[in-house]
Amino acid sequence: MKEQFEVIEIDNEMMTLKANQTGGCHSCEASSGCGTGILANYFNHYSVFNKPYQSGVSVGDFVTLEISSSELFLRAFTLYIAPILALFLGGAIGVALFPQQEFWHILFSGIGFIAALFSCRWFFK
């Protein structure tokens, strides 16, 4: 998968890149009333990140970055499937430890889910 990014700042051998969001939710007329469009606006600040400076690049240029399909699949799996699996695993642990008390089932499920979310955040830093 290839994506274009605009160089918005160069500082100390680091480039700050901003995603070039031209398609999808940003060009649709219904984005203001659509749940996906509202979330895209809410998380818009996550489209800026730093990369090491490449020679010959200046502010305002567009650079193309590519991610392999296996890396994309791994990240999508980790972000979407792993927290759900951790939710069920936490619930199963709660059932095994406290079979008659539903509170602990719910608590262990929540702990598993939140632990998976923090693990994803740490893993993708």
C-alpha positions as a Markdown table, in Angstrom:
| # | Residue | x | y | z |
|---|---|---|---|---|
| 1 | Met | 0.0 | 0.0 | 0.0 |
| 2 | Lys | 1.4 | 3.4 | -1.0 |
| 3 | Glu | 0.4 | 6.7 | 0.4 |
| 4 | Gln | 1.5 | 10.3 | -0.2 |
| 5 | Phe | 2.5 | 12.6 | 2.7 |
| 6 | Glu | 3.2 | 16.3 | 2.7 |
| 7 | Val | 6.4 | 17.5 | 4.4 |
| 8 | Ile | 5.2 | 20.3 | 6.7 |
| 9 | Glu | 8.4 | 20.8 | 8.8 |
| 10 | Ile | 12.1 | 19.8 | 8.7 |
| 11 | Asp | 14.0 | 20.0 | 12.0 |
| 12 | Asn | 17.2 | 18.4 | 13.3 |
| 13 | Glu | 17.3 | 15.7 | 10.6 |
| 14 | Met | 13.6 | 14.8 | 11.1 |
| 15 | Met | 10.7 | 15.5 | 8.7 |
| 16 | Thr | 7.2 | 16.1 | 10.0 |
| 17 | Leu | 4.8 | 14.5 | 7.6 |
| 18 | Lys | 1.1 | 15.0 | 7.2 |
| 19 | Ala | -1.2 | 12.5 | 5.5 |
| 20 | Asn | -2.6 | 13.7 | 2.2 |
| 21 | Gln | -6.3 | 12.9 | 2.9 |
| 22 | Thr | -8.0 | 13.5 | -0.4 |
| 23 | Gly | -10.4 | 10.6 | -0.6 |
| 24 | Gly | -12.9 | 8.8 | 1.4 |
| 25 | Cys | -14.6 | 10.7 | 4.3 |
| 26 | His | -12.9 | 14.0 | 3.5 |
| 27 | Ser | -14.5 | 14.4 | 0.1 |
| 28 | Cys | -18.0 | 13.0 | 0.8 |
| 29 | Glu | -20.9 | 15.5 | 1.2 |
| 30 | Ala | -22.4 | 13.4 | 4.0 |
| 31 | Ser | -19.3 | 13.3 | 6.2 |
| 32 | Ser | -20.8 | 15.8 | 8.7 |
| 33 | Gly | -23.7 | 13.4 | 9.5 |
| 34 | Cys | -21.9 | 10.1 | 9.1 |
| 35 | Gly | -20.4 | 8.3 | 12.0 |
| 36 | Thr | -17.2 | 7.5 | 10.1 |
| 37 | Gly | -16.8 | 11.1 | 9.0 |
| 38 | Ile | -17.2 | 12.4 | 12.5 |
| 39 | Leu | -14.6 | 10.0 | 13.8 |
| 40 | Ala | -12.3 | 10.9 | 10.9 |
| 41 | Asn | -12.5 | 14.6 | 12.0 |
| 42 | Tyr | -12.0 | 13.7 | 15.7 |
| 43 | Phe | -8.9 | 11.7 | 15.0 |
| 44 | Asn | -7.5 | 14.0 | 12.3 |
| 45 | His | -4.5 | 15.0 | 14.5 |
| 46 | Tyr | -3.2 | 11.4 | 14.3 |
| 47 | Ser | -2.3 | 11.9 | 10.6 |
| 48 | Val | 0.9 | 13.9 | 11.5 |
| 49 | Phe | 4.1 | 12.0 | 12.4 |
| 50 | Asn | 7.9 | 12.2 | 12.1 |
| 51 | Lys | 10.3 | 10.3 | 9.9 |
| 52 | Pro | 14.1 | 10.6 | 9.4 |
| 53 | Tyr | 15.1 | 13.3 | 6.9 |
| 54 | Gln | 15.7 | 12.3 | 3.3 |
| 55 | Ser | 18.1 | 14.4 | 1.2 |
| 56 | Gly | 16.6 | 16.5 | -1.5 |
| 57 | Val | 13.3 | 17.0 | 0.3 |
| 58 | Ser | 12.0 | 20.4 | 1.3 |
| 59 | Val | 9.0 | 21.8 | 3.1 |
| 60 | Gly | 5.9 | 21.6 | 0.9 |
| 61 | Asp | 7.1 | 18.5 | -1.1 |
| 62 | Phe | 5.1 | 15.3 | -1.2 |
| 63 | Val | 6.8 | 12.0 | -0.4 |
| 64 | Thr | 5.4 | 8.5 | -1.0 |
| 65 | Leu | 5.8 | 5.9 | 1.7 |
| 66 | Glu | 4.9 | 2.2 | 1.2 |
| 67 | Ile | 3.9 | -0.4 | 3.7 |
| 68 | Ser | 4.0 | -4.1 | 2.8 |
| 69 | Ser | 0.8 | -6.0 | 2.8 |
| 70 | Ser | 2.1 | -8.4 | 5.6 |
| 71 | Glu | 2.9 | -5.4 | 7.8 |
| 72 | Leu | -0.5 | -3.9 | 7.1 |
| 73 | Phe | -2.2 | -7.2 | 8.0 |
| 74 | Leu | -0.2 | -7.5 | 11.2 |
| 75 | Arg | -1.1 | -4.0 | 12.3 |
| 76 | Ala | -4.8 | -4.4 | 11.4 |
| 77 | Phe | -5.0 | -7.7 | 13.3 |
| 78 | Thr | -3.2 | -6.2 | 16.3 |
| 79 | Leu | -5.5 | -3.2 | 16.4 |
| 80 | Tyr | -8.8 | -4.9 | 15.7 |
| 81 | Ile | -8.7 | -8.5 | 16.6 |
| 82 | Ala | -6.3 | -8.7 | 19.5 |
| 83 | Pro | -8.4 | -6.5 | 21.9 |
| 84 | Ile | -11.5 | -8.6 | 21.2 |
| 85 | Leu | -9.6 | -11.8 | 21.8 |
| 86 | Ala | -8.2 | -10.3 | 25.0 |
| 87 | Leu | -11.7 | -9.4 | 26.1 |
| 88 | Phe | -12.8 | -13.0 | 25.7 |
| 89 | Leu | -9.7 | -14.4 | 27.3 |
| 90 | Gly | -10.1 | -12.2 | 30.3 |
| 91 | Gly | -13.7 | -13.3 | 30.6 |
| 92 | Ala | -12.6 | -16.9 | 30.4 |
| 93 | Ile | -10.0 | -16.4 | 33.2 |
| 94 | Gly | -12.7 | -14.7 | 35.3 |
| 95 | Val | -15.0 | -17.7 | 34.8 |
| 96 | Ala | -12.3 | -20.1 | 35.7 |
| 97 | Leu | -11.3 | -18.3 | 38.9 |
| 98 | Phe | -14.7 | -17.2 | 40.1 |
| 99 | Pro | -17.4 | -19.4 | 38.4 |
| 100 | Gln | -20.4 | -18.1 | 40.4 |
| 101 | Gln | -19.7 | -14.4 | 40.5 |
| 102 | Glu | -20.5 | -12.5 | 37.3 |
| 103 | Phe | -18.8 | -9.3 | 38.6 |
| 104 | Trp | -15.4 | -10.9 | 38.3 |
| 105 | His | -16.1 | -12.2 | 34.8 |
| 106 | Ile | -16.9 | -8.6 | 33.7 |
| 107 | Leu | -13.9 | -7.2 | 35.5 |
| 108 | Phe | -11.4 | -9.6 | 34.1 |
| 109 | Ser | -12.9 | -9.1 | 30.6 |
| 110 | Gly | -12.4 | -5.3 | 30.9 |
| 111 | Ile | -8.9 | -5.7 | 32.3 |
| 112 | Gly | -8.0 | -8.0 | 29.3 |
| 113 | Phe | -9.5 | -5.5 | 26.8 |
| 114 | Ile | -7.7 | -2.5 | 28.3 |
| 115 | Ala | -4.4 | -4.3 | 28.7 |
| 116 | Ala | -4.6 | -5.2 | 25.0 |
| 117 | Leu | -5.3 | -1.6 | 24.0 |
| 118 | Phe | -2.3 | -0.4 | 26.0 |
| 119 | Ser | -0.2 | -3.2 | 24.5 |
| 120 | Cys | -1.2 | -2.1 | 21.0 |
| 121 | Arg | -0.2 | 1.5 | 21.8 |
| 122 | Trp | 3.2 | 0.4 | 23.2 |
| 123 | Phe | 3.8 | -2.1 | 20.4 |
| 124 | Phe | 3.2 | 0.5 | 17.6 |
| 125 | Lys | 5.2 | 3.4 | 19.2 |
